Amino acid sequence: MAEIARGVAIVKTLISNAYLVGHRDRWVLLDALAPGRARKLKEAAEARFGPGTRPKAIVLTHGHPDHAGSAAAIADLWGVPIYAHRLELPYLSGRSEYPPPDHTVPGFFSALSRLFPVRSCNLGGRVVELPPDRPLPGMEEWQCCFTPGHSPGHVAFFRPAGRILLAGDAVTTMNLNSFTGTVMQKPQLCGPPVPGTIDWQQAHRSVEQLAALAPDTICSGHGRPLAGQASALLDLARNFPIPAHGRYVVQPAIAGENGIEYLPPAPPDRIPKFVAAAVITGVGLTLLSKRKKYSRSD
């Protein structure tokens, strides 16, 4: 856990980030990491706010497993509700599965995504709709921005004081399309994670919307927080990197109130299975060595 700015601290892991937003007795947890990280979240919160602390709520930028995987466990531990945008609720309550990730879209992370389970997090009755017309307790200073594209109901949060953006996966601050960028987590402002993005035109419009806010500090779901990023985000919006090909590039997945309504046909996966297995094995060993390093510092 490390403080980024007044009222904002990051809980960073190799896979994804969560954020503690607010102050003692009036704070929220933004995103909930991958499965099995409830203890880390609890320890980070108590290191920041004191023993026995608990938030007003857990808020999800979206419901992919690397952001909602520990939400049920930590919500039960704290006895607090989980909030998500209404268009995310079908995937968090067992009514629908997310569109499958596209392994055929160009980029290193697309190959690596073969490691990830294709499943949604069923939070049952723990998850409720994020209020559309009022801020949550602990987030009164923050504007909620509807930023679909990476997922149907993705949201980000912007605080004018300090010009801080909690971007979720609308943008990333590391290059997931690069082997070295992924393993070394070199700071770099980039678009959303490629294999999980289901509507590239929406994703582009979402980045344009965020760039218009001119945030200075960008805190993403993947990568380290970056300061001085207003012009970089504007450049990203102007030169948004849509992949050359992929399942959701020409035709998006179409989602409604009850989940996915249309999936474009899956293109053939032309990477031989033994090549994918070799890449995944090499990356897995590299990440394992880095995880051991992280574990010693947790």
C-alpha positions as CSV (number, residue, x, y, z in Angstrom):
1,M,0.0,0.0,0.0
2,A,1.4,3.4,-1.0
3,E,-0.2,6.8,-1.0
4,I,-0.5,8.5,-4.4
5,A,-2.2,11.8,-3.4
6,R,-4.5,13.1,-0.7
7,G,-7.1,10.5,0.0
8,V,-5.8,8.0,-2.6
9,A,-3.6,4.9,-2.0
10,I,-2.8,2.1,-4.3
11,V,-2.7,-1.7,-3.4
12,K,-0.5,-3.1,-6.1
13,T,0.0,-6.7,-7.2
14,L,1.6,-8.2,-10.3
15,I,-1.7,-8.8,-11.9
16,S,-3.8,-5.7,-11.1
17,N,-4.3,-2.8,-8.8
18,A,-6.9,-1.7,-6.2
19,Y,-7.3,1.7,-4.6
20,L,-8.2,2.9,-1.1
21,V,-10.1,6.2,-1.7
22,G,-11.1,8.5,1.1
23,H,-10.1,9.0,4.8
24,R,-10.5,7.2,8.0
25,D,-14.1,6.2,8.8
26,R,-15.2,7.4,5.3
27,W,-13.5,5.5,2.6
28,V,-14.2,3.0,-0.2
29,L,-12.3,0.2,-1.9
30,L,-12.1,0.7,-5.6
31,D,-11.7,-2.7,-7.3
32,A,-10.9,-5.9,-5.5
33,L,-7.9,-7.6,-7.2
34,A,-7.8,-11.2,-8.4
35,P,-9.1,-14.2,-6.4
36,G,-7.3,-15.0,-3.2
37,R,-6.3,-11.4,-2.3
38,A,-8.8,-10.6,0.4
39,R,-6.1,-10.9,3.1
40,K,-3.8,-8.5,1.3
41,L,-6.7,-6.0,0.9
42,K,-7.6,-6.2,4.6
43,E,-3.9,-5.8,5.7
44,A,-3.5,-2.8,3.3
45,A,-6.6,-1.1,4.6
46,E,-5.6,-1.6,8.3
47,A,-2.1,-0.3,7.5
48,R,-3.7,2.9,6.2
49,F,-6.7,3.4,8.4
50,G,-6.1,1.3,11.5
51,P,-7.1,-2.1,12.9
52,G,-10.8,-3.1,12.4
53,T,-11.4,-0.5,9.7
54,R,-13.9,-1.1,7.0
55,P,-15.1,0.9,4.0
56,K,-18.4,2.4,3.3
57,A,-18.5,0.2,0.2
58,I,-16.6,-1.7,-2.5
59,V,-16.8,-0.1,-5.9
60,L,-15.9,-1.9,-9.1
61,T,-14.8,-0.2,-12.3
62,H,-15.9,-3.4,-14.0
63,G,-16.3,-7.1,-13.1
64,H,-13.5,-8.9,-14.9
65,P,-11.9,-11.5,-12.5
66,D,-8.7,-9.5,-12.1
67,H,-10.7,-6.6,-10.7
68,A,-13.5,-8.4,-8.9
69,G,-12.0,-11.7,-8.0
70,S,-11.7,-11.0,-4.2
71,A,-14.8,-8.9,-4.0
72,A,-17.1,-11.5,-2.5
73,A,-14.6,-12.6,0.2
74,I,-13.7,-9.1,1.3
75,A,-17.3,-7.9,1.2
76,D,-18.3,-10.8,3.5
77,L,-15.4,-10.1,5.8
78,W,-16.3,-6.4,6.1
79,G,-20.1,-6.7,5.7
80,V,-20.4,-4.0,3.1
81,P,-22.2,-3.8,-0.3
82,I,-20.5,-4.0,-3.7
83,Y,-21.4,-1.4,-6.3
84,A,-21.1,-1.7,-10.1
85,H,-22.7,0.0,-13.1
86,R,-26.1,-1.6,-14.0
87,L,-24.7,-2.9,-17.3
88,E,-22.1,-4.9,-15.4
89,L,-24.7,-6.5,-13.1
90,P,-25.6,-9.4,-15.5
91,Y,-22.0,-10.7,-15.4
92,L,-21.7,-10.3,-11.6
93,S,-25.0,-11.9,-10.7
94,G,-24.8,-15.1,-12.8
95,R,-27.2,-14.0,-15.5
96,S,-24.6,-13.8,-18.3
97,E,-21.0,-14.6,-19.0
98,Y,-18.6,-11.9,-20.4
99,P,-17.7,-12.3,-24.1
100,P,-14.7,-14.6,-24.4
101,P,-11.3,-12.9,-24.7
102,D,-9.9,-12.7,-28.2
103,H,-6.7,-14.6,-28.3
104,T,-6.2,-13.8,-32.0
105,V,-5.9,-10.0,-31.7
106,P,-2.3,-8.9,-32.1
107,G,-0.2,-8.4,-29.0
108,F,1.7,-10.2,-26.3
109,F,-1.1,-10.0,-23.8
110,S,-3.4,-11.7,-26.3
111,A,-1.2,-14.8,-26.2
112,L,-0.8,-14.6,-22.5
113,S,-4.6,-14.4,-22.0
114,R,-4.7,-18.1,-22.8
115,L,-3.6,-18.5,-19.2
116,F,-6.7,-16.8,-17.8
117,P,-9.9,-18.6,-17.0
118,V,-12.9,-17.7,-19.0
119,R,-15.4,-17.0,-16.3
120,S,-17.3,-14.3,-14.5
121,C,-17.5,-13.6,-10.8
122,N,-20.9,-14.4,-9.4
123,L,-21.4,-12.0,-6.5
124,G,-25.0,-12.9,-6.0
125,G,-27.0,-10.5,-3.8
126,R,-23.8,-8.7,-2.6
127,V,-23.7,-6.5,-5.8
128,V,-26.1,-3.6,-6.3
129,E,-26.4,-0.9,-8.9
130,L,-24.0,2.1,-8.6
131,P,-26.3,5.1,-7.9
132,P,-26.5,7.1,-11.2
133,D,-27.4,10.4,-9.7
134,R,-25.5,10.8,-6.4
135,P,-21.9,10.1,-5.2
136,L,-21.2,7.3,-2.7
137,P,-20.2,8.1,0.9
138,G,-16.5,8.6,0.8
139,M,-16.5,9.6,-2.9
140,E,-18.3,13.0,-2.7
141,E,-15.4,14.7,-4.5
142,W,-15.3,12.3,-7.4
143,Q,-17.2,12.3,-10.7
144,C,-18.3,9.0,-12.0
145,C,-17.5,8.6,-15.8
146,F,-19.3,6.0,-17.9
147,T,-16.5,4.6,-20.0
148,P,-17.7,1.5,-21.9
149,G,-15.7,-0.4,-24.5
150,H,-13.4,-2.6,-22.5
151,S,-16.6,-4.0,-20.8
152,P,-20.2,-3.0,-21.2
153,G,-20.6,-1.1,-18.0
154,H,-17.0,0.1,-17.3
155,V,-16.7,3.3,-15.2
156,A,-13.8,5.5,-14.2
157,F,-13.6,8.2,-11.5
158,F,-12.2,11.7,-11.7
159,R,-11.5,14.2,-8.9
160,P,-11.0,17.8,-10.1
161,A,-9.0,18.6,-6.9
162,G,-5.5,17.4,-7.9
163,R,-6.9,16.3,-11.3
164,I,-6.7,12.6,-10.5
165,L,-8.2,9.9,-12.7
166,L,-8.9,6.4,-11.4
167,A,-9.1,4.9,-14.9
168,G,-9.8,1.2,-14.3
169,D,-9.0,-0.5,-17.6
170,A,-10.2,2.4,-19.9
171,V,-6.4,3.0,-20.2
172,T,-3.4,1.2,-18.8
173,T,-0.1,2.6,-17.6
174,M,2.1,-0.2,-18.9
175,N,2.4,-1.8,-22.3
176,L,0.6,-5.1,-22.1
177,N,1.2,-5.7,-25.8
178,S,4.9,-6.0,-25.1
179,F,6.7,-8.9,-23.4
180,T,9.2,-6.6,-21.7
181,G,6.5,-4.0,-21.0
182,T,4.4,-6.7,-19.2
183,V,7.2,-8.4,-17.3
184,M,9.1,-5.2,-16.3
185,Q,6.0,-3.0,-15.9
186,K,7.8,-0.1,-17.5
187,P,5.6,3.0,-17.0
188,Q,3.8,3.9,-20.3
189,L,0.3,5.3,-21.0
190,C,-1.5,2.8,-23.3
191,G,-5.0,1.8,-24.4
192,P,-7.1,-0.8,-22.7
193,P,-6.1,-4.5,-22.4
194,V,-6.5,-5.8,-25.9
195,P,-7.9,-9.3,-25.6
196,G,-10.7,-8.3,-23.2
197,T,-11.9,-5.2,-25.1
198,I,-15.2,-5.9,-26.8
199,D,-16.1,-2.7,-28.6
200,W,-13.1,-0.7,-29.9
201,Q,-15.2,2.3,-31.1
202,Q,-16.7,2.7,-27.7
203,A,-13.3,2.3,-26.1
204,H,-11.9,5.1,-28.3
205,R,-14.8,7.4,-27.4
206,S,-14.2,6.7,-23.7
207,V,-10.6,7.7,-23.9
208,E,-11.6,10.9,-25.7
209,Q,-14.1,11.6,-22.9
210,L,-11.4,11.1,-20.3
211,A,-8.8,13.2,-22.2
212,A,-11.3,16.1,-22.2
213,L,-11.0,16.1,-18.4
214,A,-7.3,16.8,-18.7
215,P,-6.2,14.6,-15.7
216,D,-2.7,15.1,-14.4
217,T,-2.3,11.8,-12.5
218,I,-3.6,8.6,-14.0
219,C,-4.2,5.6,-11.8
220,S,-5.0,2.5,-13.8
221,G,-5.9,-1.1,-13.1
222,H,-2.6,-2.2,-14.6
223,G,0.7,-0.4,-14.1
224,R,2.0,2.2,-11.8
225,P,0.3,5.6,-11.3
226,L,1.7,8.3,-13.7
227,A,1.8,12.0,-13.1
228,G,1.9,14.8,-15.7
229,Q,-0.3,12.8,-18.2
230,A,-2.8,15.4,-19.6
231,S,-1.0,15.8,-22.9
232,A,-0.1,12.1,-23.2
233,L,-3.8,11.2,-22.7
234,L,-4.8,13.7,-25.3
235,D,-2.3,12.2,-27.7
236,L,-3.6,8.7,-27.0
237,A,-7.1,9.8,-27.8
238,R,-6.0,11.4,-31.1
239,N,-4.0,8.3,-32.1
240,F,-6.0,5.6,-30.4
241,P,-4.4,2.2,-31.2
242,I,-7.2,0.0,-32.6
243,P,-5.8,-3.5,-33.5
244,A,-5.4,-4.4,-37.2
245,H,-7.6,-7.4,-36.8
246,G,-9.5,-9.4,-34.2
247,R,-12.9,-10.7,-33.2
248,Y,-14.3,-7.4,-31.9
249,V,-12.4,-5.0,-34.2
250,V,-14.9,-4.9,-37.1
251,Q,-18.0,-5.9,-35.2
252,P,-18.4,-5.3,-31.4
253,A,-20.1,-7.6,-29.0
254,I,-23.5,-6.2,-28.2
255,A,-24.7,-6.1,-24.6
256,G,-28.0,-5.2,-23.1
257,E,-29.6,-5.0,-19.7
258,N,-29.6,-8.8,-19.3
259,G,-26.1,-9.5,-20.7
260,I,-24.6,-10.3,-24.1
261,E,-27.1,-10.2,-27.0
262,Y,-24.7,-10.7,-29.9
263,L,-21.1,-12.1,-30.4
264,P,-19.3,-11.7,-33.7
265,P,-18.0,-15.0,-35.1
266,A,-14.7,-16.2,-33.6
267,P,-11.8,-16.0,-36.1
268,P,-9.5,-19.0,-36.4
269,D,-6.7,-19.1,-33.9
270,R,-3.6,-19.4,-36.1
271,I,-1.0,-19.7,-33.3
272,P,0.0,-23.3,-32.9
273,K,-0.8,-24.7,-29.5
274,F,2.8,-25.7,-28.8
275,V,4.0,-22.1,-29.6
276,A,1.4,-20.7,-27.2
277,A,2.4,-23.3,-24.6
278,A,6.1,-22.4,-24.9
279,V,5.4,-18.6,-24.6
280,I,3.1,-19.2,-21.6
281,T,5.6,-21.4,-19.8
282,G,8.4,-18.9,-20.3
283,V,6.3,-16.0,-19.1
284,G,4.9,-18.0,-16.2
285,L,8.4,-18.8,-14.9
286,T,9.4,-15.1,-15.2
287,L,6.3,-13.9,-13.4
288,L,6.8,-16.6,-10.7
289,S,10.2,-15.2,-9.9
290,K,8.8,-11.7,-9.8
291,R,5.9,-12.9,-7.6
292,K,8.4,-14.4,-5.1
293,K,10.0,-11.0,-4.9
294,Y,6.6,-9.3,-4.4
295,S,5.7,-11.9,-1.7
296,R,8.7,-11.0,0.3
297,S,7.6,-7.4,0.3
298,D,3.9,-8.0,0.9
